[in-house]
Amino acid sequence: MRYDLRGRTILITGAARGIGAQLARVAAARGARVALVGLEPALLRQVAEELNGHWYECDVTDQAGLADAVASTVERYGGIDVVVANAGVANLGTVATGPVDALVRTIDVNLSGVVRTVSATLPHVVAARGHVLIVSSAAAFAAMPGMAAYCAAKAGVEQFGNVLRLENRRRGLTVGTAHPIWIDTDLVRDIRDDLASFRDAQRKLPWPLSTVVSVERCADALLRGIERRRRKVYVPRSIALVQALRPVVLSGMSDALITRFGGADLVEQMEDEVRGLGRSFGRTSVEKG
């Protein structure tokens, strides 16, 4: 049965731009009341005014800030029915060349930020017998040089969601994890523009791991997942094949193929490019959560 979003409150993190902002738009078009959480107040205000929604500036690694964002949302709307833990960042470069703070920041936002968001909102969503959607990634079950912290965090997000689902099923709460591939967001465009090595590696990936999906298509898929209270959302759906074949994707044979077609030369090029940039995050997503 379709979960009708009319009149329900949906809180979305990472909502200033990209997937979060577009999901807010399509949810509002379905009659939902939207609460937007993020770190870019001008953009948050713009989207909130467009949708007659609520916004709160907050870093998802700040538990006190999240508590205030939740309290502000509940004060305005009376509760929270759906939570989408979407905030995410991706550091540039390898473990050897990336400063440890950038690696840890990626894990803090992408994994700890999900844990903190869910913890702050859970009592309200449980009371509403609502739905939690946690945005993981196809990176949860694949590996690519230069994405160590991102892949580790997204794999953790997937398992966090799996356990959260089991823990709260008796309470009437449903939990889904979303696994998008490359979405045409500022985050992905930043990396693509900054690193020729990334562009080369992405082109060499086999289908469907090389697929690039529009923000609009991704947001529509996430909304369908919420309305149907799905436990897994794949964007595109063919990414389900990658999860099913995870033992092969992460096998020694796969390691050998990646090394052969995008091996040491490409990794060395990436490291040189990141050193030349002099920063560890994309231009429009520097350390933002």
N, C-alpha and C positions, 0 to 999 in steps of 0.2 A: 504494500500500500504506500502511495506517495506521501511523503512527509511535507505537508503544506506549510510553506514559509510565510504566508500572509499573517501579518501581525506578530510574528516571532522576532526575537532579537538575536542577531548574529554578531559576535565580536571577532574581528579579524586583526591579527598582528601582521606587521610588515605591510601595512595597508596604504602607504603613501604613494606607491607607484607599482607598476608591474602586475603580477598575478593578484596580489591583495586588493589593489584598487579596482581592477576589472571585475574580480569576484564580487566586490561590494556593489558595483553597478548592476550586475545581472541579478544579484540577490534582491536589491532594492526594486528592480523591475518586477520581481515576483511578489512584491508587497512586504518584504522583510524590513525591519528597522535595523540599521547598521550602526555599529560602533567601531571606529577605526583607531588602531593603536600603531604608533611608529615613532620615528625619530626626526621627521622632517615636517615641522609644524605648518609651514606655508602650503606644502602639497596636501597635507592632511586636511587642513582647513578648506582648501579648494574642493577636494573630493566630497567632504562632509556637506559643504554648502550646496554642491550640485545635487546631492542625494537627500538633503534635509536630514542628515545623520548627525552622529555625535563623534567627537574625536578627542584623543588624549595623547600628548607627547610622552613617550616612555620607551626606555631601553628594556628589552625582554630579559636582560641579565640582572635587572634591578628588581628584586622581589617587592620592596616597599613601593616602588613606582607602579608595578603591576597591580598591587593591592589597591592603590589609589585609582588606577584606571578602571578596575572592576567596580569599585565602590561608586565612582562617578557614573558608570554605565547603568548600574542597578538603580541609582538615585533617579536617573532620567527615565528609564524604561521599566523599572520594577522587577527586572530579572534578566537572565541570559539563557537562551534556549540552545544556541549553537555556538561553538568555539572553533575557529580555524587558526591553528598555530602554524603560521606561514613564514614568519620572519627568518631571513637567512642571509648569509654572506659567504664569500669564497675568496680565500687568500690566493695570491699568485705565487707560483714557483714550487720547488721541491723542498723536501724536509732538510736537505743539506744546505740549501741557500736561503730558505725562508727564515726570518727571525722567529724565535719560539713564541713570542707574544702574538704574532699573526696567526700561527697555527692554533694556539690555545684560544684566541678570540673566535676563530671559525668554529671550533668545537663548543665554546661557551654559548654563542648565539644560536647555532643550529641544533644543538642537543640540549644543553642546560636551559636555553631559552624556551624550548618546548616543555621541558619538565616544569619550569617555573610558571609558564602560562597555564598549563593544565592544573597545577596545584592551586593557583590563585582563583581559577574559575570553576573548579570541579563541584563545590557544594551547590552552586547555583544551577549548573547544567544537570546535575543529578536530581535536584528538586523539580526541574522541568521535565525530567525523563527525556532529555534532549540528545544531542549528537555532538561528538568531538571529531573533528577532522584534523589530522596531523600530517603536515606536508613533509614527506620523506623525499625520495628521488630514485631514479633508476640507478644512481650511484650507490644505492644500498646493496646492490647485488652485481656490481661490475667494478672494474678498477682501471684507472687511467693515470699515467705519470703526471705529477703536478697537482693531484687532487687528494692527497693522503688524508688530510684533516677533514676535508669535505666528505669523502667517502666514509670515513670512520664515523663521523657524526650522523650521517644519514642512515647508516646501518643500525646505529644505536637508536635512532628515532623509530625505525621500523619495529624493533623489538620492544621498545617502550610502549608503542601503540598496541602491539599484540598482547602484552601482559595487561595493560590498562583495560582492554576489552574484556578479558577473562575475569578480572577483578570486579568489574562493574556491571556485568550482564544481569545479575540478579536484581540490580537496582533499576533496571529499565533503561540504562544508558547504552547507547550504541557508539562505537568507536571505529573510525576508518583511517587508514593510512593511504596517502596519495603518492604516486611514483611517476612524476613527470620526467621526460627526457629533456633535451635542450629546448627551453622555452625562449622565445625572442623577446627577452627583457633587457633592461639596461645592464643588469649584472652580467648576462651572457655576452651582450654586445661589447661591454667594456673589455672583457677578457679576449674576445675575438679581435678587437681593434688593437689591443696592446701587444698581443703575442702572435707573431706569424707561426711559431711552432705549434700553438694551439690550433690555429686554422688548419695546418697540415695534418695534425693528429686527428682532428674531427673528421676531415675528409676521408681518412684512411679507415675509420671505424666501419665495421660491417653493419648492414641494415639489421635491426631497426635502431641501433645505437647512434647512427649518424643523422637521424631524423631531427629536423628543427620544426617546432610547432608554434603557432601564433599564440599570443597572450589570450586573445578572445576564445580560441578553441580550447585552451587549457581551462580558462575560467568556466566555460560552459560544461566541460567534463566534471570539474570539481562540484559545480552546483548540482548536476545530475546525481553525483555520488552522495551528496548531502540529502537530496530529496528522496533518494531510495535507500538511505542509511546503509550504504555499502561498506563492507569491511575493507575492500581494496579498490582503489581507483588508479588505473593505468592511463597515462597520457603520452602517446597514443595507446590504444588497446594492445597493440602488438608488443608492447613492453612486457606484457604478461609472459611472453615466450622467454624473455631473458631471465625472469625470475624462475620459471620452470626449468630452465637449462643452467641454473646457477652453478651446479657442480662442474659443468663443462666450461662455462665462462670464466671460472676462477681456477681452472685446472693448470697443470704444468704445461700442457699443450698450448693453452691460451697464452700463458706467460711467454712461451717460445715464439708464438706468432707476433705478439705485441713487441717483443724485443727485436724480432727480425724486421718488421715493417715500420716501427716507430721507436727504434731502440736508442742506443747510447748517443748517437749524433743528435737526435731530436731532443733528448733530455738535456744535453749539453747546450744546445741552442736556446732552449727555454730558460735555463739557468742564466745564460749570458744576457738574454733579453730582460729578465727580471732585475738583474743587477743594474742594467742600463736605465731602467725605469726609475729606480730609486724609491719605490713604494711597494707595498705588499698587498694593496687592494685596488680595485677598479676606480676610475675617476669619479663615477657618480655613486659609488657604494662604499666609500672608504670607511671601514670599520662600523658601518651602520647596521643596526639590528632591527 
